[in-house]
Structures are given as structure tokens and as C-alpha cells.
Amino acid sequence: MRVLLAIVLMAASCAAQTYSHRGFLENRASFYPQTAANDRARLTGESLFRYEAFLQPSSAFQVAASIDLRLDTHHQVERALKLSWQDRETQRPTAAVRRLSAMYHNGPITLEIGKQFVRWGKTDIVTPTDRFAPRDFLTVVDNDFLPITAARITFEKGPNTVDLVWSPRLTPSRIPLPNQRWVVLPELPAGIQLNIASPSFPGGPQSGVQWNHTGTVEYGISLYQGFNHMPSFEAVTTIGAVYDRAVIDRAYSSTASGQIDVRPFYPKMLMFGGNVAFPLPSFTVKAEAAGFTSSDNRADEFGLYVLQLERQSGEWFFVGGYAGEVVTREGTQSADFAPDRGLSRTFLGRAGYTIDANRSIALEAAARQNGKGTWTKVEYSQAMGQHWRVTLNLTLIRGDIADFLGQYRRNSHALLLLRYSY
């Protein structure tokens, strides 16, 4: 609780300095018309309180702090009251430091150290070069970014920017819980049980550099060295991997215990990529691509690319494109959790309309090129007064059980969100 105490003391001792704060209390309810094989719940609820504080002793220096407090009905949130810093829990922590960083800006140099968000890339939905951005995927299609502990220095000179990032340890993406509907396990042979062991987190830092050029045509290149923040799975005691029925059958035939133990691991990764954006008379073209190699033979080597078009017309905006993948080497492990790759070979779209100052509507959609999976989300949002906002989100998922999107076809749902901001 020392970090929480530091945030409170900072807020209490800065009356003579430039201090600001904001936050919100959010309640959300999700309704699933269908049950799942491993989850009979149809209605879930979650509450989130977020407090953000900013202290600026001078024009060159700023301290930012943010904390999240959560509780829920579906055990996606831990029941133990403790303050999380590393974000390595399988469940969402009851209390977590969302941000605690110090930023110094002087001329062309900006330095930020601490827990922060680092976003790279230009494309939407799938962003191949965005490697310092783990996510909370407990609900796969309604995910949020997780912060990382890092030192980040940015140099700006004219239209050119160089961004250097170093992180002392991996912050993994949070994956769906095994006993809930966003994990779709294969039908297991009679008498077999699947046990997912505690993750094997790698040691060592992560680092990266990105150069961007702005202007009529914007472009950049990126290099990242570290680990994949989304896990692969390896067998601990037998040969096999989770989510692959054929491999499970082979593992089952080689064990007399009737149990297969699998463990998530995070392979080493080297990423090199680039992006470009340029305007045309009718729309803006954006493209982004990245190649991924690994010294770990268990991991695939592959490339991801995205080509998208954007257009703003009055109160409307439109984004449409295609995400593709090229596998250059198949690893020895056949199972992983990789939503970015799951959304490859897919047509992607997003559109939105601002009705007035208080109301808006948005549409997102993804369709696999083989027609075996689709995902559509419609969202309506309305502000009520200065502090309240209500949002209704309807998500429809259809497809084949073997498809990344189609496997969640029983997870179509409605989400109602009520937020009070201050």
C-alpha cells in the first residue's frame, strides 16, 4: 500500500503548486443470451473507480498518478484487497496503479520514467508495430490497454521524431480465464482433464526505437527487442498444447494420469516494421507492416500487414481496410493466444456519426476472408448533463468453431455502461 499512500500524500501536499485531478465511477452490466459450455452465467456486472492526479511544479516537470479500484460479480476481479503494480495477475486486481510517472520536457527532449502507456503505429484495430501495448483480454472483444513500467525518451527536431523505450520487465497481456466463456476449449476425450499451470514469465528487459517523419506524407520505422506479451502454450509433463484437439489426443495417449499440464510462456521476439500515411483527394491511405522473428524454436516467425482507408465527411468518419499475415516458420508449439494474428486475413471496418454535442453512434465490424467468422459491434452513447454518460453496446459474433472469431459465436452480448465523471 506504499504506492497508494504516496499518491494520497502527493495530492495533500501540493496546494501551492499546479495541481489538477479527474476521474470517474463506472458501472457496467453485460447480458449474454446464450450460455457457454464452461460458463452458465448470462448476466455479469462490474464497477470501476478511477482517480487521476497531475502535479506540475514547473513548466518543464510533471508528475502523473492514477489508480483503479474494481469489484465485480463474475470473479474476473480478485477478491483479495491488495495493490498491484506489475499487472501479472490472471484476474483483474481489486486495486491497481494505472499510472505513476515523472515527465521532464526541455526543448526537443521529453523524458518520462515510471508506469505509463506507450503506443506505436498508425493503423486501427490491428496495429502490427504496437509492441509495448499489452491488453486486458478477459473479455476478448471489449479489451483495454495495460500500462508498462518503462523509461521513454523522445527527441524532436523539425518534422522528425525519435522515440526510445526501455522496460525492465515484461508486462503480459491478461488472457481469458479458463473457466469462463471467453476460453473455448475443444471437446476432450473421456476421462481427461486439462490443467493450466502458472505462467512462466521470462526475465530480462525490453527495448525499442521508433523514428517518425511528419508532413504531407507521414512515415516511420520501428525496431523492438524483447518478448511477445501474448502467450504461447507448452506441455509441462507430456507432449501437447492447449486448444489443439489432435495434440491433446496424442498427449492423452502417452499419459496414464488422465491429466495434461500446460503452461503459458512468452517467447523472445525481434520486431522490425514501418508505417506510412498519405492523403488523397477522397480519403487518407494508411499502411503498416511488421516482421517477427524469434530465437525460440517453439514460436512462429511471421509477418503482419494492414492497409486501410480513412475519410472524414462532416459529422461522419469511415475507416476500412484489410489485415493480412504471412507465416515464414512454424514453431514446435501449435497453440497460442494471439488476437492480433486472429484478426489477420480479415476485412476490418469502423464508422461513426456525431449526432450532436451529447450523442454519437459508432459501428465496428470484422469479417474473415474465408467467411468463417464475423464480428459486429454497434454502440450508442449519450451524455446527460455535465457528469453523466450512458452507453449501449450490442455485439454480434457468428462463424465456425474452428475460426478465431467464430469460436465465440455463443458470446454475442449487450453491454450497458453508466459513467459519472468529475
Order of alpha helices (4+ residues) and beta strands (2+ residues): alpha-beta-beta-beta-beta-beta-beta-beta-beta-beta-beta-beta-beta-beta-beta-alpha-beta-beta-beta-beta-beta-alpha-beta-beta-beta-beta-beta
